[in-house]
């Protein structure tokens, strides 16, 4: 290893041999003209494409139909008990037949026994299909969306941005951030896909247009 290290360092020294010692690196702005502006419709279509590629379930809904769509989504999954953050808008569950458990510091066993969780989100990067939660309004604590096997997430169009740098610019790095790109999944050495290893096995997204 030391021989390889010395060869690499020797090449670096040779490449820098003609650089004046007083020269300092400069901060150079990176042009982002290549980033094409997207219309809201294009962002939604791009997000849906990425989410479905990740095997997430998606549905585009109107604001007026959101309570009914939430109830229908939970019914399709036969959800008997759904956990929600303490500050989830009450109208979101106004049509739900399942038992709604508000997360008043539920323990892990209670979260694991629930059939699913319903939350909002902080921001979504369309290019990568990544949903970000920061424990803000209608999102709850991190365990809430990592333990239950089914996550129903509501995304509003104004929360969708083109890519990850745009998403990061909206986030506070001091907050607990959870980045979700499709259902939890991994592959073993034989490339067999296993879902639900470190998060929900099923992710369903309602995009409110």
C-alpha positions in Angstrom: 0.0 0.0 0.0 2.8 2.4 0.8 4.4 1.9 -2.6 1.1 2.8 -4.3 0.6 5.8 -2.1 4.1 7.1 -2.9 3.5 6.7 -6.6 0.3 8.6 -6.4 1.8 11.4 -4.4 4.8 11.6 -6.7 2.5 12.1 -9.7 0.6 14.8 -7.7 3.9 16.6 -6.9 5.0 16.4 -10.5 1.7 17.9 -11.7 2.0 20.8 -9.3 5.7 21.4 -9.9 5.1 24.5 -12.1 2.4 26.0 -9.8 3.7 29.1 -8.0 3.8 28.7 -4.2 1.8 31.9 -3.7 -1.1 30.8 -5.8 -4.3 30.2 -3.9 -7.5 28.4 -5.1 -10.3 30.6 -6.2 -14.0 30.1 -5.6 -15.6 29.9 -9.1 -19.3 30.0 -9.6 -20.7 26.9 -11.3 -23.0 27.9 -14.2 -26.4 26.2 -13.9 -27.8 27.3 -17.2 -28.1 23.7 -18.2 -30.9 23.3 -15.6 -34.1 23.7 -17.6 -37.1 25.4 -16.0 -40.0 23.0 -15.5 -43.7 23.9 -15.4 -45.7 22.5 -12.4 -47.3 20.0 -14.7 -43.9 18.7 -16.0 -42.6 18.4 -12.4 -45.6 16.3 -11.4 -45.2 14.0 -14.5 -41.5 13.6 -13.8 -42.1 12.8 -10.1 -44.8 10.3 -11.0 -42.4 8.6 -13.5 -39.7 8.3 -10.9 -41.9 7.1 -8.1 -43.5 4.4 -10.2 -40.0 3.3 -11.4 -39.2 2.8 -7.7 -42.4 0.7 -7.4 -44.2 3.3 -5.3 -48.0 3.7 -5.7 -49.1 7.1 -7.0 -52.4 8.9 -7.4 -53.0 12.5 -8.5 -55.9 14.1 -6.6 -57.7 17.4 -6.2 -57.7 19.3 -2.9 -61.5 18.8 -2.6 -61.2 15.0 -3.1 -58.2 14.5 -0.7 -60.2 13.2 2.3 -62.1 10.7 0.2 -58.9 9.6 -1.6 -57.1 9.1 1.7 -60.0 7.0 2.9 -60.0 5.0 -0.3 -56.3 4.4 -0.2 -56.5 3.1 3.3 -59.5 0.9 2.5 -57.7 -0.6 -0.5 -54.9 -1.7 1.9 -57.5 -2.9 4.5 -55.9 -0.7 7.0 -57.6 -1.1 10.4 -55.3 1.1 12.4 -53.5 4.1 11.0 -51.1 6.3 12.9 -51.0 10.0 12.3 -48.9 12.9 13.6 -50.4 15.1 16.3 -50.7 18.1 14.0 -52.1 16.3 10.9 -55.0 18.3 9.5 -58.3 16.9 10.9 -60.0 17.0 7.5 -57.5 14.5 6.1 -59.0 11.7 8.1 -62.6 12.9 8.2 -63.7 10.1 5.8 -61.5 7.4 7.2 -63.2 4.3 8.6 -60.1 2.9 10.1 -59.1 3.6 13.7 -56.9 6.7 13.7 -54.2 6.6 16.3 -52.6 10.0 17.1 -48.9 9.6 17.9 -48.8 10.7 21.5 -45.3 9.2 22.0 -46.5 5.7 21.0 -43.8 3.0 21.7 -42.2 0.9 19.0 -44.5 -2.0 19.6 -47.5 0.1 19.1 -46.1 1.6 15.9 -45.2 -1.9 14.6 -48.7 -3.2 15.4 -50.3 -0.4 13.3 -51.3 -1.2 9.7 -49.9 2.1 8.3 -49.0 5.7 8.8 -50.4 8.9 7.1 -48.2 12.0 6.8 -47.4 15.0 4.8 -43.8 16.0 3.8 -41.4 18.9 3.7 -40.2 18.9 0.0 -39.9 16.5 -2.9 -37.2 16.3 -5.6 -38.8 15.3 -8.9 -35.6 14.3 -10.7 -34.8 11.6 -8.2 -38.3 10.9 -6.9 -37.1 11.7 -3.4 -39.5 12.7 -0.6 -38.0 14.5 2.3 -39.5 14.7 5.8 -38.0 17.1 8.4 -40.4 16.4 11.4 -42.3 19.6 10.4 -46.0 20.1 10.1 -48.0 16.9 9.4 -44.9 14.8 9.4 -44.3 13.6 13.0 -41.1 12.1 14.4 -38.8 9.9 12.3 -39.9 6.6 13.9 -43.4 7.3 12.8 -42.5 6.7 9.1 -39.8 4.1 9.6 -41.6 1.4 11.7 -45.1 0.8 10.1 -45.1 -1.3 7.0 -47.3 1.1 4.9 -46.7 4.8 4.4 -49.4 7.0 2.8 -47.8 10.4 2.0 -49.5 13.5 0.9 -47.5 15.8 -1.5 -48.7 19.2 -2.6 -47.6 20.6 -6.0 -45.9 23.6 -4.4 -43.6 21.2 -2.4 -42.2 19.6 -5.6 -38.9 21.0 -6.9 -36.8 19.9 -9.8 -33.8 18.3 -8.1 -31.9 17.5 -4.9 -30.0 20.9 -4.8 -33.3 22.7 -5.0 -34.7 20.5 -2.2 -31.6 21.1 0.0 -32.0 24.9 -0.4 -35.5 24.6 1.2 -34.3 22.5 4.2 -32.8 23.3 7.6 -29.8 21.0 8.0 -30.2 21.2 11.8 -33.6 19.3 11.6 -33.9 15.5 11.5 -34.2 14.7 7.8 -35.6 11.5 6.4 -35.0 11.0 2.6 -37.3 8.5 1.0 -36.9 7.3 -2.6 -39.6 4.7 -3.0 -40.4 1.8 -0.7 -37.6 0.5 1.6 -35.7 -2.1 -0.4 -32.3 -3.8 -0.7 -30.7 -6.6 -2.5 -28.5 -9.5 -1.3 -25.4 -10.8 -2.9 -27.5 -12.8 -5.4 -29.3 -9.5 -6.3 -32.6 -10.8 -4.9 -34.7 -7.7 -4.0 -36.0 -7.6 -0.4 -38.5 -5.0 0.6 -39.4 -3.5 4.0 -35.9 -4.0 5.5 -35.3 -0.5 7.0 -38.6 1.2 6.4 -42.1 0.8 4.9 -42.6 -2.1 2.5 -45.2 -0.1 0.6 -45.1 3.7 -0.2 -48.2 5.3 -1.6 -48.2 9.0 -2.6 -51.2 11.2 -3.1 -50.2 14.3 -5.2 -52.5 17.1 -4.6 -52.9 19.3 -7.7 
